[in-house]
Amino acid sequence: MIAGRFSGSVLIGQKGNLLLRKGYGKANFELNVPNTPQTKFRISSISIQFKAMAIFQLQEGGKLQVNYLISKYVDDILVALNDITIHHLLTHTSGIPIYYFFLEYRTYMTREISTLELIDVVRNKQLHFFPGVRYKHSCSCYNILGYIIEKTSGMTYEEFLPGKFFSASAYE
């Protein structure tokens, strides 16, 4: 922070006691908006490990199988992608392109958007390769997994994950 290189929010708690809750730097440099403890950040690939865990919890609970085609869970959205399995999404071998490379995404960048809106950006795009042929990291895959988690569990992604583990409210 002293060097001017950190911009973010910090929450430090220990055994239920709040030690530090403060924003540093700018949330938006162009508009000179400061970060606060309430600033929301796009965390991108940081959350993929939690989505993978949730998928395997649903599999253990008998709600889905990773070798099933995603059309079983999202046929109302991704009818054209019938050869892709949940396993392909988990391992970045689906061929689905990354949503933020398309112009449509730019209209969403400045506001909170739903998983369905992100999926819609890539829904009719050509695959980079046939599913299972090669690896290419795609955050689009994990957004689709988030949708599968919600549809299969009947809860929002945030409700499905253990709330006390991921919530800053335990320290408020």
VEXZAKOL-172231 format. One line per field, with one value per residue: residue number from 0; residue in one letter; x, z, y of N, C-alpha, C in turn. Coordinates in steps of 0.2 Angstrom, whole numbers, always signed. Layout:
<mitis>
nr	[NUM | ...]
rest	[a | ...]
n_px	[X | ...]
n_pz	[Z | ...]
n_py	[Y | ...]
ca_px	[X | ...]
ca_pz	[Z | ...]
ca_py	[Y | ...]
c_px	[X | ...]
c_pz	[Z | ...]
c_py	[Y | ...]
</mitis>
This chain:
<mitis>
nr	[0 | 1 | 2 | 3 | 4 | 5 | 6 | 7 | 8 | 9 | 10 | 11 | 12 | 13 | 14 | 15 | 16 | 17 | 18 | 19 | 20 | 21 | 22 | 23 | 24 | 25 | 26 | 27 | 28 | 29 | 30 | 31 | 32 | 33 | 34 | 35 | 36 | 37 | 38 | 39 | 40 | 41 | 42 | 43 | 44 | 45 | 46 | 47 | 48 | 49 | 50 | 51 | 52 | 53 | 54 | 55 | 56 | 57 | 58 | 59 | 60 | 61 | 62 | 63 | 64 | 65 | 66 | 67 | 68 | 69 | 70 | 71 | 72 | 73 | 74 | 75 | 76 | 77 | 78 | 79 | 80 | 81 | 82 | 83 | 84 | 85 | 86 | 87 | 88 | 89 | 90 | 91 | 92 | 93 | 94 | 95 | 96 | 97 | 98 | 99 | 100 | 101 | 102 | 103 | 104 | 105 | 106 | 107 | 108 | 109 | 110 | 111 | 112 | 113 | 114 | 115 | 116 | 117 | 118 | 119 | 120 | 121 | 122 | 123 | 124 | 125 | 126 | 127 | 128 | 129 | 130 | 131 | 132 | 133 | 134 | 135 | 136 | 137 | 138 | 139 | 140 | 141 | 142 | 143 | 144 | 145 | 146 | 147 | 148 | 149 | 150 | 151 | 152 | 153 | 154 | 155 | 156 | 157 | 158 | 159 | 160 | 161 | 162 | 163 | 164 | 165 | 166 | 167 | 168 | 169 | 170 | 171]
rest	[m | i | a | g | r | f | s | g | s | v | l | i | g | q | k | g | n | l | l | l | r | k | g | y | g | k | a | n | f | e | l | n | v | p | n | t | p | q | t | k | f | r | i | s | s | i | s | i | q | f | k | a | m | a | i | f | q | l | q | e | g | g | k | l | q | v | n | y | l | i | s | k | y | v | d | d | i | l | v | a | l | n | d | i | t | i | h | h | l | l | t | h | t | s | g | i | p | i | y | y | f | f | l | e | y | r | t | y | m | t | r | e | i | s | t | l | e | l | i | d | v | v | r | n | k | q | l | h | f | f | p | g | v | r | y | k | h | s | c | s | c | y | n | i | l | g | y | i | i | e | k | t | s | g | m | t | y | e | e | f | l | p | g | k | f | f | s | a | s | a | y | e]
n_px	[+4 | +10 | +19 | +10 | +5 | -5 | -22 | -37 | -48 | -48 | -51 | -48 | -50 | -51 | -54 | -68 | -67 | -66 | -52 | -47 | -54 | -55 | -55 | -43 | -35 | -41 | -57 | -61 | -52 | -53 | -65 | -62 | -66 | -66 | -60 | -69 | -74 | -86 | -84 | -87 | -79 | -73 | -69 | -66 | -56 | -52 | -62 | -65 | -60 | -70 | -82 | -79 | -78 | -91 | -98 | -93 | -98 | -112 | -112 | -108 | -119 | -128 | -135 | -130 | -119 | -102 | -99 | -110 | -119 | -119 | -131 | -141 | -143 | -143 | -151 | -160 | -153 | -141 | -142 | -136 | -123 | -122 | -112 | -104 | -98 | -100 | -88 | -79 | -81 | -76 | -62 | -58 | -58 | -68 | -69 | -77 | -78 | -70 | -80 | -78 | -71 | -79 | -89 | -102 | -101 | -95 | -105 | -110 | -100 | -100 | -110 | -118 | -121 | -131 | -128 | -134 | -134 | -121 | -119 | -126 | -119 | -109 | -116 | -121 | -109 | -95 | -86 | -69 | -63 | -66 | -75 | -65 | -53 | -42 | -34 | -39 | -40 | -55 | -65 | -78 | -83 | -83 | -93 | -104 | -104 | -107 | -121 | -126 | -124 | -133 | -145 | -146 | -146 | -156 | -154 | -146 | -129 | -122 | -130 | -128 | -115 | -105 | -111 | -105 | -92 | -88 | -92 | -91 | -99 | -99 | -90 | -95]
n_pz	[+0 | +4 | -6 | -16 | -24 | -21 | -22 | -16 | -5 | +12 | +24 | +39 | +51 | +67 | +76 | +76 | +80 | +74 | +66 | +56 | +44 | +29 | +15 | +1 | -10 | -27 | -33 | -45 | -56 | -66 | -64 | -51 | -39 | -23 | -15 | -4 | +11 | +6 | -7 | -23 | -31 | -47 | -47 | -55 | -60 | -47 | -40 | -46 | -40 | -30 | -36 | -43 | -32 | -27 | -38 | -37 | -24 | -27 | -36 | -27 | -19 | -27 | -37 | -49 | -63 | -67 | -80 | -88 | -101 | -104 | -109 | -102 | -91 | -94 | -106 | -110 | -113 | -120 | -132 | -144 | -140 | -138 | -137 | -126 | -110 | -92 | -86 | -96 | -95 | -82 | -84 | -93 | -107 | -116 | -127 | -127 | -130 | -122 | -114 | -112 | -123 | -133 | -141 | -136 | -123 | -118 | -116 | -104 | -94 | -85 | -75 | -64 | -68 | -74 | -73 | -83 | -93 | -96 | -101 | -112 | -120 | -126 | -131 | -145 | -151 | -161 | -157 | -150 | -152 | -155 | -142 | -129 | -136 | -134 | -122 | -116 | -106 | -100 | -94 | -96 | -95 | -81 | -77 | -83 | -76 | -63 | -66 | -68 | -55 | -48 | -54 | -52 | -38 | -34 | -27 | -25 | -31 | -21 | -9 | -9 | -7 | +8 | +18 | +30 | +29 | +18 | +20 | +25 | +34 | +46 | +54 | +56]
n_py	[-6 | +6 | +8 | +11 | +1 | -8 | -12 | -14 | -23 | -27 | -40 | -45 | -58 | -66 | -80 | -76 | -63 | -46 | -40 | -31 | -21 | -14 | -3 | -1 | +10 | +11 | +7 | +11 | +18 | +27 | +34 | +39 | +32 | +26 | +10 | +1 | -8 | -15 | -16 | -24 | -37 | -44 | -60 | -70 | -84 | -88 | -94 | -107 | -119 | -120 | -122 | -134 | -142 | -142 | -148 | -161 | -164 | -164 | -175 | -185 | -185 | -191 | -183 | -179 | -184 | -184 | -188 | -187 | -179 | -162 | -157 | -164 | -157 | -143 | -142 | -133 | -122 | -124 | -132 | -134 | -139 | -153 | -163 | -161 | -165 | -164 | -167 | -163 | -149 | -147 | -150 | -141 | -145 | -144 | -135 | -124 | -107 | -92 | -81 | -67 | -62 | -58 | -46 | -44 | -46 | -34 | -25 | -30 | -28 | -17 | -19 | -30 | -46 | -60 | -78 | -84 | -74 | -73 | -86 | -85 | -77 | -85 | -96 | -98 | -98 | -104 | -119 | -120 | -132 | -149 | -157 | -164 | -166 | -157 | -146 | -131 | -117 | -110 | -99 | -98 | -111 | -114 | -105 | -111 | -123 | -117 | -114 | -126 | -132 | -123 | -127 | -140 | -142 | -134 | -122 | -106 | -103 | -97 | -100 | -114 | -117 | -118 | -106 | -100 | -102 | -94 | -81 | -64 | -59 | -65 | -59 | -47]
ca_px	[+0 | +14 | +22 | +5 | +3 | -11 | -29 | -42 | -51 | -45 | -54 | -45 | -53 | -48 | -59 | -74 | -65 | -64 | -45 | -46 | -59 | -54 | -53 | -37 | -34 | -47 | -61 | -62 | -47 | -55 | -70 | -59 | -70 | -61 | -62 | -72 | -75 | -91 | -83 | -87 | -73 | -74 | -64 | -64 | -54 | -51 | -68 | -66 | -60 | -76 | -87 | -77 | -80 | -98 | -100 | -92 | -103 | -118 | -111 | -108 | -126 | -132 | -139 | -127 | -113 | -98 | -98 | -116 | -118 | -122 | -137 | -145 | -144 | -144 | -153 | -164 | -149 | -135 | -144 | -131 | -117 | -124 | -107 | -100 | -99 | -98 | -80 | -76 | -81 | -71 | -55 | -56 | -57 | -75 | -69 | -81 | -74 | -71 | -86 | -75 | -67 | -84 | -91 | -108 | -99 | -93 | -111 | -111 | -95 | -101 | -115 | -119 | -125 | -133 | -125 | -138 | -132 | -114 | -119 | -129 | -114 | -106 | -121 | -121 | -102 | -91 | -81 | -62 | -61 | -71 | -74 | -60 | -48 | -37 | -35 | -39 | -43 | -60 | -69 | -85 | -85 | -85 | -99 | -109 | -104 | -111 | -128 | -128 | -125 | -139 | -151 | -147 | -147 | -162 | -151 | -141 | -122 | -120 | -133 | -126 | -108 | -106 | -111 | -101 | -85 | -87 | -96 | -88 | -104 | -97 | -85 | -98]
ca_pz	[+0 | +4 | -13 | -21 | -29 | -19 | -23 | -14 | +1 | +17 | +30 | +44 | +57 | +70 | +81 | +77 | +81 | +68 | +67 | +51 | +38 | +26 | +8 | +0 | -17 | -31 | -36 | -52 | -57 | -71 | -60 | -45 | -34 | -19 | -13 | +3 | +13 | +3 | -15 | -26 | -36 | -51 | -44 | -60 | -59 | -40 | -38 | -49 | -35 | -26 | -41 | -44 | -26 | -27 | -43 | -34 | -19 | -30 | -38 | -21 | -17 | -32 | -41 | -56 | -64 | -71 | -87 | -91 | -106 | -100 | -111 | -97 | -86 | -97 | -113 | -112 | -115 | -124 | -136 | -149 | -137 | -136 | -135 | -120 | -103 | -86 | -86 | -101 | -92 | -76 | -86 | -98 | -113 | -119 | -133 | -127 | -130 | -116 | -115 | -112 | -129 | -138 | -141 | -132 | -116 | -116 | -113 | -97 | -90 | -80 | -71 | -61 | -73 | -72 | -76 | -90 | -98 | -98 | -105 | -118 | -124 | -129 | -133 | -152 | -154 | -163 | -152 | -152 | -155 | -153 | -135 | -127 | -140 | -131 | -116 | -117 | -101 | -102 | -88 | -98 | -93 | -74 | -77 | -85 | -70 | -58 | -68 | -67 | -48 | -46 | -57 | -49 | -31 | -32 | -23 | -29 | -29 | -14 | -4 | -10 | -3 | +16 | +19 | +35 | +27 | +13 | +22 | +29 | +39 | +53 | +57 | +57]
ca_py	[+0 | +12 | +9 | +13 | -5 | -12 | -9 | -20 | -23 | -32 | -42 | -50 | -60 | -72 | -83 | -72 | -56 | -42 | -36 | -26 | -21 | -8 | -3 | +3 | +11 | +13 | +2 | +13 | +24 | +32 | +38 | +40 | +28 | +22 | +4 | +0 | -16 | -17 | -16 | -31 | -38 | -50 | -65 | -75 | -91 | -90 | -98 | -113 | -124 | -121 | -125 | -141 | -146 | -142 | -153 | -167 | -165 | -166 | -182 | -190 | -185 | -194 | -178 | -179 | -188 | -179 | -191 | -186 | -174 | -156 | -156 | -167 | -151 | -136 | -142 | -127 | -116 | -126 | -137 | -135 | -142 | -159 | -168 | -159 | -168 | -160 | -168 | -158 | -142 | -147 | -151 | -136 | -149 | -143 | -131 | -118 | -101 | -88 | -76 | -60 | -61 | -57 | -39 | -44 | -46 | -27 | -22 | -32 | -27 | -12 | -21 | -37 | -50 | -67 | -84 | -85 | -69 | -75 | -92 | -83 | -74 | -91 | -101 | -100 | -97 | -110 | -122 | -120 | -138 | -154 | -159 | -169 | -166 | -154 | -142 | -123 | -114 | -106 | -97 | -100 | -118 | -114 | -102 | -116 | -127 | -113 | -114 | -133 | -132 | -120 | -130 | -147 | -141 | -130 | -116 | -102 | -105 | -94 | -104 | -121 | -117 | -117 | -99 | -97 | -102 | -89 | -75 | -59 | -57 | -68 | -54 | -40]
c_px	[+4 | +17 | +16 | +3 | -2 | -17 | -34 | -45 | -48 | -50 | -50 | -49 | -50 | -52 | -65 | -73 | -63 | -57 | -44 | -51 | -59 | -53 | -47 | -37 | -41 | -50 | -62 | -57 | -49 | -60 | -68 | -63 | -66 | -64 | -64 | -73 | -81 | -90 | -83 | -82 | -75 | -68 | -62 | -62 | -52 | -56 | -69 | -65 | -66 | -81 | -85 | -79 | -87 | -101 | -99 | -96 | -110 | -117 | -111 | -115 | -131 | -136 | -136 | -121 | -109 | -97 | -104 | -115 | -122 | -129 | -143 | -147 | -146 | -147 | -157 | -160 | -144 | -137 | -139 | -124 | -118 | -118 | -102 | -102 | -97 | -90 | -76 | -75 | -76 | -64 | -53 | -55 | -64 | -74 | -73 | -77 | -75 | -76 | -83 | -72 | -73 | -87 | -98 | -106 | -98 | -100 | -113 | -106 | -96 | -106 | -115 | -123 | -126 | -128 | -128 | -136 | -125 | -114 | -122 | -124 | -110 | -110 | -121 | -114 | -99 | -86 | -74 | -60 | -66 | -70 | -70 | -54 | -41 | -39 | -35 | -43 | -49 | -65 | -77 | -87 | -87 | -91 | -105 | -110 | -108 | -119 | -130 | -128 | -131 | -145 | -152 | -148 | -153 | -160 | -147 | -134 | -120 | -123 | -130 | -119 | -109 | -105 | -106 | -94 | -83 | -89 | -92 | -93 | -102 | -93 | -89 | -102]
c_pz	[+0 | -3 | -18 | -26 | -27 | -19 | -22 | -8 | +6 | +22 | +33 | +50 | +60 | +76 | +82 | +79 | +75 | +70 | +62 | +45 | +35 | +19 | +6 | -8 | -20 | -33 | -44 | -53 | -61 | -68 | -53 | -39 | -30 | -17 | -6 | +5 | +9 | -5 | -17 | -31 | -40 | -49 | -49 | -58 | -52 | -38 | -41 | -45 | -31 | -30 | -42 | -38 | -25 | -32 | -40 | -28 | -22 | -33 | -32 | -18 | -22 | -37 | -48 | -57 | -69 | -79 | -91 | -96 | -102 | -103 | -107 | -92 | -89 | -104 | -115 | -114 | -120 | -128 | -141 | -146 | -134 | -134 | -129 | -113 | -98 | -85 | -90 | -98 | -86 | -78 | -92 | -105 | -117 | -126 | -133 | -126 | -124 | -118 | -116 | -118 | -135 | -136 | -136 | -125 | -113 | -113 | -106 | -92 | -84 | -75 | -69 | -66 | -71 | -75 | -83 | -95 | -100 | -102 | -112 | -123 | -129 | -132 | -140 | -155 | -156 | -158 | -155 | -155 | -152 | -146 | -133 | -131 | -137 | -125 | -118 | -111 | -103 | -96 | -89 | -95 | -86 | -73 | -78 | -79 | -64 | -60 | -66 | -59 | -45 | -48 | -54 | -42 | -29 | -28 | -28 | -27 | -22 | -8 | -4 | -6 | +4 | +17 | +25 | +33 | +22 | +15 | +26 | +35 | +46 | +57 | +58 | +64]
c_py	[+6 | +14 | +11 | +7 | -9 | -8 | -15 | -18 | -29 | -33 | -47 | -51 | -66 | -74 | -78 | -65 | -52 | -38 | -31 | -27 | -14 | -9 | +1 | +4 | +13 | +7 | +4 | +19 | +29 | +37 | +40 | +38 | +24 | +15 | +5 | -7 | -19 | -18 | -23 | -31 | -44 | -54 | -70 | -82 | -93 | -94 | -105 | -119 | -126 | -124 | -132 | -145 | -147 | -147 | -160 | -169 | -167 | -173 | -187 | -190 | -188 | -189 | -177 | -183 | -184 | -182 | -190 | -179 | -168 | -154 | -159 | -161 | -145 | -137 | -136 | -121 | -118 | -132 | -139 | -139 | -149 | -164 | -166 | -162 | -163 | -161 | -164 | -151 | -142 | -147 | -146 | -140 | -148 | -140 | -125 | -112 | -97 | -82 | -69 | -58 | -58 | -50 | -39 | -43 | -38 | -24 | -24 | -30 | -22 | -13 | -28 | -40 | -57 | -72 | -85 | -80 | -71 | -81 | -90 | -80 | -79 | -96 | -103 | -99 | -104 | -112 | -121 | -126 | -143 | -156 | -165 | -170 | -163 | -149 | -135 | -120 | -109 | -105 | -98 | -107 | -118 | -110 | -106 | -121 | -124 | -114 | -122 | -135 | -129 | -124 | -137 | -147 | -138 | -124 | -112 | -105 | -103 | -98 | -111 | -121 | -116 | -110 | -96 | -97 | -96 | -82 | -71 | -57 | -60 | -64 | -47 | -39]
</mitis>
